Amino acid sequence: MTNTSDFQQQLAERVRFYRELGIYDLYRRESPESVEVPNVETQHSAPRPYSLEAPASPAVSMSPGAIEEGEMTPEKALRAIRHDLGDCTRCVLHKQGRKQIVFGVGNPRADLMFIGEAPGADEDQQGEPFVGRAGQLLNNMISAMGIRREEVYIANIIKCRPPGNRTPEREECETCSPFLMRQIEVIKPKIIVALGAVAAKTLLGVNDTMANLRGHIYDFKNTKLAVTYHPAYLLRDPRQKKEAWKDLQMVMKHLGMTAPQVTGNR
């Protein structure tokens, strides 16, 4: 019989082996279903399958970093994920002008997590997500909910700026998303807000319109997920800010929050 220490050593070596291969998202296969089908709390027709499918995962009984991260504080676990990410060269973006990796920022124990599409020029320069004009609008949206930016966690589907701020490609999302999934596992937010179509479709694994994706609370990775417009889109079409506020009010209701009262002279 293999003793516990030998098993742990073998398991650690196996995890390191897969990491050297560039595989960072490992799951135990307990059923033939490889993709979680999102459920909604409101009546909603099932979304159509999206072409961005997750690659098959090796049948390993422990998720990546679980040996190290399982006994760590969220702060240390996030630092361990960032260390594993390194000066990433896993996809073509590292050769296409990115200045630095934009990992994520905020409260490691946040109840609320915002996930956007990809860093832009300002984010690539400063190394922090949502710091440009879209970031200022996101700050205002968070403030309108009665909380501060420092109380939430903010990240993107991919962590490097695509050239010319183009839409991330499938391979880039598939390569980068395992690190995002590990961040979500560490933070354990009560709800995630997907900002924009790319984030929503990638996370939910569906291909549908924003009109259909919005207005629902989805089951996602042992938490919940809601969809709203990306702040950059709201800057282009301010008329949709009212609709985005409806989405945030739905999120607030789920969290048991009440919007702050606005006072002042009429």
C-alpha positions in Angstrom: 0.0 0.0 0.0 1.3 3.4 -0.9 1.6 5.7 2.1 0.2 9.2 2.2 3.6 11.0 1.9 4.5 8.9 -1.2 1.2 9.6 -2.8 1.4 13.4 -2.1 4.9 13.4 -3.6 3.8 11.6 -6.7 0.8 13.9 -7.0 3.0 17.0 -6.7 5.4 15.6 -9.4 2.4 14.9 -11.7 1.1 18.5 -11.2 4.6 19.9 -12.0 4.8 17.7 -15.0 1.5 19.1 -16.4 2.6 22.7 -15.6 5.8 22.2 -17.6 3.5 21.1 -20.5 1.6 24.4 -20.2 -1.5 22.7 -18.7 -2.8 24.7 -15.7 -6.4 23.7 -15.4 -6.9 20.1 -14.2 -10.1 18.5 -13.1 -11.3 15.2 -11.8 -13.8 13.5 -14.2 -16.8 12.4 -12.2 -19.3 12.4 -15.1 -19.3 12.5 -18.9 -20.4 16.1 -18.8 -17.4 18.3 -19.4 -19.3 21.7 -19.6 -21.6 23.0 -16.9 -24.9 24.0 -18.4 -25.9 27.4 -17.1 -29.2 27.6 -15.2 -31.1 30.8 -14.7 -33.4 32.0 -12.0 -35.8 33.5 -14.5 -37.5 31.8 -17.4 -35.1 31.9 -20.3 -34.6 29.7 -23.4 -31.4 27.6 -23.4 -28.6 29.6 -25.1 -27.1 28.2 -28.2 -23.8 26.4 -28.0 -20.8 28.7 -28.5 -17.9 27.7 -30.6 -15.3 28.4 -27.9 -15.1 25.0 -26.3 -12.9 24.2 -23.4 -10.2 21.7 -24.2 -10.4 18.2 -22.6 -8.7 18.1 -19.2 -6.5 15.3 -17.9 -8.1 13.0 -15.4 -6.3 14.3 -12.4 -7.9 14.3 -9.0 -6.6 17.7 -7.9 -6.9 21.1 -9.4 -3.7 23.0 -10.3 -2.0 24.7 -7.4 -4.3 22.9 -4.9 -1.4 21.5 -3.0 0.1 24.9 -2.5 -3.1 27.1 -2.7 -5.4 25.0 -0.6 -3.7 25.9 2.7 -2.9 29.5 1.7 -4.7 32.7 2.5 -6.4 34.2 -0.6 -3.7 36.9 -0.8 -0.9 34.3 -0.9 -2.8 32.0 -3.3 -3.3 34.9 -5.8 0.4 35.7 -5.6 1.1 32.0 -6.3 -1.1 32.1 -9.4 0.7 35.2 -10.5 4.0 33.5 -10.0 2.9 30.5 -12.0 1.8 32.9 -14.8 5.3 34.4 -14.9 6.3 36.5 -17.9 3.8 34.5 -19.9 4.7 33.4 -23.5 2.0 30.8 -23.9 0.2 32.6 -26.7 1.2 35.0 -29.5 0.2 38.1 -27.6 3.6 38.3 -25.9 5.1 38.9 -29.4 2.5 41.4 -30.5 3.4 44.5 -28.5 2.1 43.9 -25.0 4.1 45.8 -22.4 3.2 43.8 -19.4 0.7 41.3 -18.0 -2.4 42.7 -16.4 -3.3 40.2 -13.7 -6.2 41.6 -11.7 -6.8 43.9 -8.8 -9.0 44.3 -5.7 -10.1 42.5 -2.6 -9.0 38.8 -2.6 -12.1 38.1 -0.5 -14.6 40.1 -2.6 -18.3 39.1 -2.8 -18.5 40.8 -6.2 -16.1 40.3 -9.1 -16.1 42.1 -12.4 -14.6 40.4 -15.5 -14.0 42.3 -18.7 -12.6 41.4 -22.1 -8.9 42.4 -22.3 -6.5 45.1 -21.2 -6.4 48.3 -23.3 -3.6 50.8 -23.9 -3.9 52.4 -20.4 -4.1 49.1 -18.7 -1.1 47.7 -20.6 0.8 50.8 -19.5 -0.1 50.7 -15.8 -0.5 47.0 -15.3 -4.0 47.3 -13.8 -7.4 46.5 -15.3 -9.9 49.2 -16.1 -7.8 52.4 -15.4 -8.7 54.3 -18.6 -11.9 56.1 -19.6 -13.9 52.8 -19.4 -12.3 52.2 -16.0 -13.5 55.6 -14.7 -17.0 54.7 -15.8 -16.7 51.3 -14.1 -15.6 53.1 -10.9 -18.7 55.3 -11.1 -20.9 52.2 -11.7 -19.4 50.6 -8.6 -19.8 53.8 -6.6 -23.5 54.0 -7.6 -23.9 50.6 -6.0 -22.7 52.1 -2.7 -19.4 50.4 -2.6 -15.8 51.2 -3.4 -13.5 49.8 -6.2 -11.2 48.4 -3.5 -14.0 46.2 -2.1 -14.5 44.3 -5.4 -12.1 42.3 -7.6 -11.6 43.2 -11.2 -10.0 41.0 -13.9 -10.2 40.2 -17.6 -10.7 37.1 -19.8 -7.1 37.5 -21.1 -4.2 39.3 -19.4 -2.4 40.8 -22.3 -3.4 43.6 -24.6 -4.3 42.4 -28.1 -2.8 44.6 -30.8 -5.0 47.5 -31.7 -7.4 46.4 -29.0 -8.8 43.8 -31.3 -11.2 41.1 -30.0 -9.3 38.3 -28.3 -9.0 35.1 -30.4 -10.3 31.7 -29.4 -6.8 30.3 -28.7 -5.8 33.3 -26.6 -8.9 32.9 -24.4 -8.4 29.2 -24.0 -4.8 29.6 -23.1 -5.4 32.4 -20.6 -8.7 31.5 -19.0 -7.3 28.7 -16.7 -5.5 31.4 -14.7 -8.8 33.3 -14.4 -10.6 30.2 -13.3 -8.0 29.7 -10.5 -8.5 33.4 -9.5 -12.2 32.8 -9.2 -11.7 29.6 -7.2 -9.5 31.5 -4.7 -11.6 34.6 -4.4 -14.9 32.7 -4.2 -17.1 35.7 -5.1 -20.9 35.5 -4.4 -21.5 36.7 -7.9 -19.5 37.7 -11.0 -20.5 40.4 -13.4 -19.4 39.7 -17.0 -18.7 43.0 -18.7 -19.6 42.8 -22.4 -20.3 40.1 -25.0 -16.8 38.6 -25.2 -16.6 38.0 -21.4 -20.2 36.7 -21.2 -19.9 34.3 -24.1 -16.5 33.0 -23.0 -17.5 32.4 -19.4 -20.9 30.9 -20.2 -19.8 29.0 -23.3 -22.7 30.2 -25.3 -23.3 32.3 -28.4 -26.2 34.6 -28.0 -27.1 38.3 -28.1 -26.6 40.7 -25.2 -30.3 41.2 -25.2 -30.8 37.5 -24.4 -27.9 37.1 -22.1 -28.8 40.1 -19.9 -31.4 40.0 -17.2 -30.6 36.6 -15.7 -28.6 35.1 -12.9 -26.7 32.1 -14.1 -25.1 29.3 -12.1 -21.4 29.3 -12.7 -18.4 27.6 -11.0 -20.0 27.3 -7.6 -21.1 30.9 -7.7 -23.5 33.1 -9.7 -23.0 35.2 -12.8 -24.8 38.2 -14.4 -24.2 39.9 -17.7 -24.1 43.6 -18.5 -22.6 46.0 -21.0 -18.9 46.7 -21.1 -18.2 50.3 -19.9 -16.4 51.0 -23.2 -19.7 50.3 -25.0 -21.6 52.5 -22.7 -19.2 55.4 -23.5 -20.0 54.9 -27.2 -23.8 54.6 -26.5 -24.7 56.4 -23.3 -28.4 55.6 -23.8 -27.7 52.0 -22.6 -26.5 53.2 -19.2 -30.0 52.9 -17.9 -30.1 49.3 -18.9 -26.7 48.6 -17.3 -28.0 50.1 -14.1 -30.9 47.6 -14.2 -28.4 44.8 -14.4 -26.4 46.1 -11.5 -29.6 46.5 -9.4 -30.3 42.8 -10.1 -26.8 42.0 -8.8 -27.4 44.2 -5.7 -30.7 42.4 -5.0 -28.9 39.1 -5.2 -26.3 40.4 -2.7 -28.9 41.9 -0.4 -27.6 45.4 -1.1 -29.5 48.7 -1.2 -28.6 51.6 -3.4 -27.5 54.7 -1.6 -29.9 57.5 -1.4 -29.1 60.5 -3.6 -29.4 63.8 -1.7 -29.0 67.4 -2.9 -30.9 70.4 -4.2 -33.2 69.9 -7.1 
